[in-house]
Amino acid sequence: MAERITLIEGSATARPLPDTCCGIVTAIECGFHLHTRQDFLAAAFRALRPGGRF
């Protein structure tokens, strides 16, 4: 599935992604580790394209 999926490792709140570039953002068992969930959610929803899934 390498031609369909891109995995990026990095900070949950400072990813080098352009706005609205992701169709899906997956975050499993990580939200409670973040200093501020608000920053994480803002970054996740910034990356989602319209109609994307979180």
C-alpha positions in Angstrom: 0.0 0.0 0.0 3.0 2.3 -0.2 1.6 4.0 -3.2 -1.6 4.9 -1.3 -0.3 5.7 2.2 2.4 8.2 3.4 3.6 7.8 7.0 5.2 10.9 8.5 7.0 10.9 11.9 7.2 14.1 13.8 5.6 16.4 16.4 1.8 16.1 16.7 1.5 19.9 16.9 4.2 21.0 14.4 4.0 18.8 11.4 5.5 20.1 8.1 2.3 19.6 6.2 0.3 22.1 4.1 -3.2 23.0 5.1 -6.0 20.7 3.9 -3.5 18.0 2.6 -4.9 15.0 4.5 -8.1 13.0 3.9 -7.7 11.1 7.2 -5.9 11.9 10.4 -5.5 9.0 12.8 -4.5 9.4 16.4 -4.7 6.3 18.5 -3.8 6.3 22.3 -1.9 9.5 22.1 -4.2 12.4 23.0 -3.6 12.1 26.8 0.2 12.4 26.3 0.0 15.8 24.8 0.7 18.9 26.8 -2.3 20.7 25.2 -4.9 18.8 23.3 -6.1 22.1 21.9 -2.9 22.6 19.9 -3.0 19.0 18.7 -6.6 19.2 17.5 -6.0 22.6 15.8 -3.1 21.1 13.9 -5.0 17.9 13.0 -8.1 19.9 11.7 -5.8 22.3 9.9 -4.3 19.4 7.9 -7.7 17.8 7.1 -9.2 18.6 3.7 -12.9 19.5 3.6 -14.9 16.3 4.3 -11.8 14.6 5.8 -12.1 12.2 8.7 -10.5 12.4 12.1 
